[in-house]
Amino acid sequence: FAKPVFEAIGLDFEVRPFAMGATGSTLEISGCVPQVFGTDVDFFYWDYGMTTGSCTHCVSHWVQRAALLETIPAFGFDSRHFADVMKETRDQGFGVFHFNRREHDTLAKTFAKSSGMSLEEMNQKMPPNIRGMNCDKRDNVGSENCKDTKWSKYDDPNEPCNKRMHQQGWHPGWQAHALIGHILAQFLLEVLDDALREIHTNAQASDPQVFLDSLVKQQLQDVADFRAKKFKVTWPFEKIEKKPELSNDVIFKQPNYCSIARMPAQMRYEGILLGGPKDGDFMDYSTYDRGHKQTEEFVFGAPHEKVEVMWTEGVYQAHCTKDMLQIDHPDWFLGAT
């Protein structure tokens, strides 16, 4: 619901839900930020808590590499464990926002209670996004019916899409993700409203162009200060410590080269890695070059004159033809022989 508001004032609004299951933010992802997320990102939401633990330098590396984008992005964090990284990033001139994940549970408890209700009652009385969200226990595990609402399903019990992978008991389900999405949308609308009010106030007090020039000047100065800063962060990987030429400045700031096969990745959708269409849609496999399906004949057959991108059929959940069940896939490179 945020898209039409941004478009009403002439701003394009695009959301890239590039979450990657059970994937850490470093080094594969942080070292390839432009190639994965694109070069035109204005706001990042960091949510790698499950795979990051207390690895502060992992978060710092991801943020610092993302901050090198020309768009000078802002950042949102859902973990309170990385306050030092948030403060450091803010002090360097970037917008940083902390989203208290515990408040999500508090908000869900304000929804109508689902405990004791049949699925038929929930379907009649509640919109899909809150069915089973407020049960006896958190994350809709309070009763069998609440569990059933965690995963979107078709009425036909024989529908193959109902037998999707990764339906783990500890996972909060699609509704929890939808709730986070609505919270983020509301936040972005509030930020937009604040910005418009400030622009309106300052434009009335002075020449609008002078005000705009001052904002651009301050932003450019913040970027220059950030890129000139030398890092004191100790990178704790033994192999890197043995290579003095790999200074923290090289690891955190200097340009790097990256080609990445895994999905999602903008360099795949934009045809940068394999050529082909430049406007691929991550929700439609037919709009971008997928590379080659993994088969023994192709992998172990004739020699390969170039590096190939491969995809493994089993992880794509092809048994479901009604929905795209996931967009994150560990596609891989097959070396030239």
C-alpha positions as CSV (number, residue, x, y, z in Angstrom):
1,F,0.0,0.0,0.0
2,A,3.0,2.3,0.1
3,K,3.6,2.2,-3.7
4,P,0.8,4.5,-4.8
5,V,1.7,7.1,-2.1
6,F,5.3,7.3,-3.4
7,E,4.2,7.4,-7.0
8,A,1.8,10.3,-6.2
9,I,4.8,12.5,-5.7
10,G,6.7,11.2,-8.6
11,L,8.9,8.6,-6.9
12,D,9.2,5.0,-8.1
13,F,8.8,2.5,-5.4
14,E,10.2,-1.0,-5.8
15,V,10.5,-3.7,-3.2
16,R,13.0,-6.5,-3.6
17,P,12.2,-9.3,-1.1
18,F,15.6,-10.9,-1.5
19,A,15.6,-12.9,1.7
20,M,17.8,-16.1,1.5
21,G,17.0,-19.0,3.8
22,A,19.7,-20.1,6.2
23,T,22.2,-17.8,4.6
24,G,24.8,-15.6,6.4
25,S,25.4,-12.0,5.4
26,T,29.2,-12.5,5.1
27,L,31.3,-13.0,3.0
28,E,29.5,-14.3,-0.1
29,I,26.7,-11.8,0.2
30,S,28.5,-8.8,1.7
31,G,31.2,-9.1,-0.9
32,C,28.7,-9.0,-3.7
33,V,26.2,-6.4,-2.5
34,P,25.8,-4.5,-5.9
35,Q,25.5,-7.8,-7.8
36,V,22.9,-9.3,-5.4
37,F,20.8,-6.3,-4.4
38,G,21.5,-3.9,-7.2
39,T,23.2,-0.5,-7.4
40,D,20.0,1.6,-7.0
41,V,19.0,0.6,-3.4
42,D,17.9,3.4,-1.1
43,F,17.0,1.4,2.0
44,F,18.2,-1.9,3.3
45,Y,16.6,-4.0,6.0
46,W,19.1,-6.3,7.7
47,D,17.6,-9.6,8.9
48,Y,20.3,-12.2,9.0
49,G,20.0,-12.8,12.8
50,M,19.5,-16.5,12.6
51,T,22.8,-17.2,10.9
52,T,24.9,-14.4,12.3
53,G,24.7,-14.9,16.0
54,S,27.0,-12.4,17.7
55,C,29.4,-11.9,14.8
56,T,29.7,-8.1,14.9
57,H,32.4,-7.9,12.3
58,C,30.1,-9.9,9.9
59,V,27.4,-7.2,10.3
60,S,29.9,-4.4,10.0
61,H,31.3,-5.8,6.8
62,W,27.9,-6.2,5.2
63,V,26.9,-2.6,6.2
64,Q,30.2,-1.0,5.1
65,R,30.1,-2.7,1.7
66,A,26.5,-1.7,1.2
67,A,27.3,1.9,2.2
68,L,29.6,2.2,-0.7
69,L,26.7,2.4,-3.1
70,E,26.3,5.7,-4.9
71,T,22.7,6.0,-3.6
72,I,23.9,6.5,0.0
73,P,21.4,4.0,1.4
74,A,19.8,4.0,4.9
75,F,19.7,0.9,7.0
76,G,17.1,-0.8,9.2
77,F,18.1,-3.5,11.8
78,D,15.9,-5.9,13.6
79,S,18.5,-7.0,16.2
80,R,19.5,-5.1,19.3
81,H,22.8,-7.1,19.4
82,F,24.7,-4.8,17.0
83,A,24.3,-1.4,18.7
84,D,27.9,-0.6,18.1
85,V,27.6,-1.2,14.3
86,M,24.4,0.9,14.2
87,K,26.1,3.8,16.1
88,E,29.2,3.6,13.9
89,T,27.1,3.7,10.7
90,R,25.0,6.6,12.0
91,D,28.1,8.6,13.0
92,Q,29.4,8.2,9.5
93,G,26.4,10.1,8.1
94,F,24.0,7.3,7.2
95,G,20.4,6.9,8.3
96,V,20.1,4.0,10.7
97,F,16.9,2.7,12.3
98,H,16.3,0.0,14.9
99,F,13.1,-2.1,14.7
100,N,12.4,-3.8,18.0
101,R,11.5,-7.4,17.1
102,R,9.9,-8.0,20.5
103,E,7.3,-5.4,19.6
104,H,6.1,-7.6,16.8
105,D,4.9,-10.2,19.3
106,T,3.3,-7.4,21.4
107,L,1.4,-6.1,18.3
108,A,0.3,-9.6,17.3
109,K,-1.3,-10.0,20.8
110,T,-3.6,-7.1,20.1
111,F,-5.2,-9.1,17.2
112,A,-8.4,-11.0,17.9
113,K,-7.8,-14.3,19.6
114,S,-7.9,-17.5,17.5
115,S,-7.5,-20.1,20.3
116,G,-10.5,-22.4,20.5
117,M,-11.8,-21.4,17.1
118,S,-12.3,-23.8,14.2
119,L,-10.7,-23.1,10.9
120,E,-14.1,-22.5,9.5
121,E,-14.8,-19.8,12.2
122,M,-11.4,-18.2,11.5
123,N,-12.1,-18.1,7.8
124,Q,-15.5,-16.4,8.4
125,K,-14.5,-13.9,11.0
126,M,-10.9,-12.9,10.3
127,P,-8.9,-11.7,7.4
128,P,-6.1,-14.1,6.3
129,N,-3.2,-12.1,7.7
130,I,-4.3,-12.4,11.3
131,R,-5.8,-15.9,11.5
132,G,-4.0,-17.8,14.2
133,M,-1.6,-15.0,15.0
134,N,-2.9,-14.6,18.5
135,C,-3.1,-18.0,20.1
136,D,-2.3,-19.4,23.5
137,K,1.4,-19.4,22.7
138,R,3.6,-17.2,20.4
139,D,4.1,-17.9,16.7
140,N,0.7,-19.5,16.3
141,V,1.5,-22.9,17.9
142,G,-1.1,-22.7,20.6
143,S,-3.5,-25.3,19.1
144,E,-3.7,-27.5,16.1
145,N,-5.9,-25.1,14.2
146,C,-3.5,-22.2,14.8
147,K,-0.7,-24.4,13.5
148,D,-2.7,-24.9,10.3
149,T,-2.8,-21.2,9.6
150,K,1.0,-20.9,9.5
151,W,1.2,-22.1,6.0
152,S,-1.0,-21.0,3.1
153,K,-2.7,-24.0,1.7
154,Y,-5.3,-25.0,-0.9
155,D,-8.6,-26.6,0.2
156,D,-7.8,-29.7,-1.9
157,P,-5.9,-32.0,0.4
158,N,-4.2,-33.6,-2.6
159,E,-2.8,-30.3,-4.0
160,P,1.0,-30.8,-4.5
161,C,1.7,-27.2,-3.5
162,N,0.5,-28.0,0.1
163,K,3.5,-30.3,0.5
164,R,6.0,-27.6,0.3
165,M,9.5,-27.8,1.8
166,H,10.7,-26.0,5.0
167,Q,7.5,-26.1,7.0
168,Q,9.4,-26.1,10.3
169,G,7.7,-25.8,13.6
170,W,10.0,-23.1,14.8
171,H,9.3,-20.9,11.8
172,P,6.8,-18.1,12.5
173,G,5.1,-18.5,9.1
174,W,4.1,-16.2,6.3
175,Q,1.8,-14.0,8.4
176,A,4.7,-12.9,10.6
177,H,6.6,-11.9,7.5
178,A,3.6,-10.0,6.2
179,L,3.4,-8.2,9.5
180,I,7.0,-7.1,9.2
181,G,6.3,-5.9,5.7
182,H,3.4,-3.8,6.8
183,I,5.5,-2.3,9.6
184,L,8.2,-1.4,7.2
185,A,5.8,0.2,4.8
186,Q,4.2,2.3,7.5
187,F,7.7,3.4,8.6
188,L,8.7,4.4,5.1
189,L,5.5,6.4,4.7
190,E,6.2,8.2,8.0
191,V,9.8,9.0,6.9
192,L,8.4,10.3,3.5
193,D,5.9,12.5,5.4
194,D,8.7,13.9,7.6
195,A,10.8,14.7,4.6
196,L,8.0,16.4,2.7
197,R,7.2,18.5,5.7
198,E,10.8,19.6,6.2
199,I,11.2,20.4,2.5
200,H,8.0,22.4,2.5
201,T,9.0,24.4,5.6
202,N,12.5,25.2,4.4
203,A,11.4,25.9,0.9
204,Q,9.0,28.6,2.3
205,A,11.8,30.1,4.3
206,S,14.4,30.3,1.5
207,D,15.0,29.6,-2.1
208,P,14.1,25.9,-2.7
209,Q,17.1,25.5,-5.0
210,V,19.4,26.8,-2.2
211,F,17.9,24.4,0.2
212,L,18.3,21.5,-2.2
213,D,22.0,22.5,-2.9
214,S,22.7,22.5,0.8
215,L,21.3,19.0,1.3
216,V,23.3,17.7,-1.6
217,K,26.5,19.4,-0.3
218,Q,26.0,17.8,3.1
219,Q,25.3,14.4,1.7
220,L,28.4,14.5,-0.6
221,Q,30.5,15.6,2.4
222,D,29.2,12.7,4.5
223,V,30.1,10.3,1.7
224,A,33.6,11.7,1.3
225,D,34.2,11.5,5.1
226,F,33.0,7.9,5.1
227,R,35.2,6.8,2.2
228,A,38.2,8.5,3.7
229,K,37.9,6.8,7.1
230,K,40.4,4.0,7.9
231,F,39.0,1.0,9.7
232,K,40.3,-0.3,12.9
233,V,38.1,-3.4,12.9
234,T,40.1,-6.6,13.4
235,W,39.1,-9.2,10.9
236,P,39.4,-12.4,12.9
237,F,40.0,-14.9,10.1
238,E,43.3,-16.6,10.5
239,K,44.0,-16.9,6.8
240,I,43.5,-13.2,6.2
241,E,45.6,-12.3,9.3
242,K,48.6,-14.1,7.6
243,K,48.3,-11.8,4.6
244,P,49.3,-8.3,5.6
245,E,48.5,-7.0,2.2
246,L,44.8,-7.6,2.9
247,S,44.3,-4.7,5.2
248,N,41.0,-3.8,6.7
249,D,40.8,-0.9,4.2
250,V,41.0,-3.4,1.4
251,I,38.4,-5.7,2.9
252,F,35.9,-3.0,3.8
253,K,36.4,-0.2,1.3
254,Q,38.3,-1.0,-1.9
255,P,36.5,-2.0,-5.1
256,N,36.1,-5.8,-5.7
257,Y,35.0,-8.1,-8.5
258,C,32.2,-10.4,-8.0
259,S,30.2,-12.9,-10.0
260,I,27.5,-14.8,-8.1
261,A,25.4,-17.6,-9.4
262,R,23.0,-18.0,-6.5
263,M,19.5,-16.5,-6.4
264,P,18.2,-13.9,-5.9
265,A,20.6,-11.6,-7.6
266,Q,20.1,-8.5,-9.7
267,M,23.0,-9.4,-11.9
268,R,21.1,-12.5,-12.9
269,Y,17.8,-10.7,-13.5
270,E,19.5,-7.9,-15.4
271,G,21.3,-10.2,-17.8
272,I,24.7,-9.1,-16.5
273,L,26.0,-12.6,-15.7
274,L,24.7,-14.6,-18.6
275,G,23.5,-12.0,-21.1
276,G,19.9,-12.2,-22.3
277,P,17.0,-10.0,-21.1
278,K,17.8,-7.0,-18.9
279,D,14.4,-6.7,-17.2
280,G,14.0,-10.2,-15.7
281,D,11.4,-10.6,-13.0
282,F,12.4,-12.6,-9.9
283,M,8.8,-14.0,-9.8
284,D,9.0,-15.4,-13.3
285,Y,11.7,-17.9,-14.3
286,S,10.9,-17.4,-18.0
287,T,12.1,-13.8,-18.0
288,Y,15.8,-14.4,-17.4
289,D,18.5,-16.9,-18.4
290,R,18.6,-19.7,-15.8
291,G,21.7,-21.4,-17.1
292,H,21.7,-25.2,-17.3
293,K,19.8,-27.8,-15.5
294,Q,22.0,-30.1,-13.5
295,T,22.3,-33.5,-15.1
296,E,25.0,-36.1,-15.0
297,E,25.2,-36.0,-18.8
298,F,25.8,-32.3,-18.9
299,V,28.2,-32.2,-15.9
300,F,30.3,-35.2,-16.7
301,G,29.8,-35.3,-20.4
302,A,31.7,-33.3,-23.0
303,P,34.4,-30.8,-21.8
304,H,33.2,-27.3,-21.1
305,E,34.9,-24.5,-22.8
306,K,33.5,-21.9,-20.4
307,V,32.2,-21.6,-16.9
308,E,28.5,-22.5,-16.8
309,V,25.8,-21.6,-14.3
310,M,23.9,-24.6,-13.1
311,W,20.6,-25.1,-11.3
312,T,19.5,-28.2,-9.3
313,E,15.9,-29.3,-10.0
314,G,15.2,-30.7,-6.6
315,V,15.5,-27.4,-4.7
316,Y,13.1,-25.6,-7.0
317,Q,10.1,-27.5,-5.8
318,A,8.8,-28.1,-9.3
319,H,6.0,-30.3,-8.0
320,C,4.0,-27.1,-7.3
321,T,2.8,-25.5,-10.5
322,K,0.3,-23.0,-9.1
323,D,2.8,-20.9,-7.0
324,M,6.4,-20.0,-7.0
325,L,7.3,-21.3,-3.6
326,Q,10.7,-19.6,-3.2
327,I,13.0,-17.3,-5.1
328,D,16.2,-18.2,-3.2
329,H,18.2,-21.0,-4.8
330,P,21.8,-22.1,-4.4
331,D,22.6,-22.1,-8.2
332,W,26.3,-22.8,-8.7
333,F,29.2,-22.5,-11.2
334,L,30.5,-25.4,-13.2
335,G,34.2,-24.7,-14.0
336,A,35.5,-24.9,-17.6
337,T,37.5,-28.0,-18.4
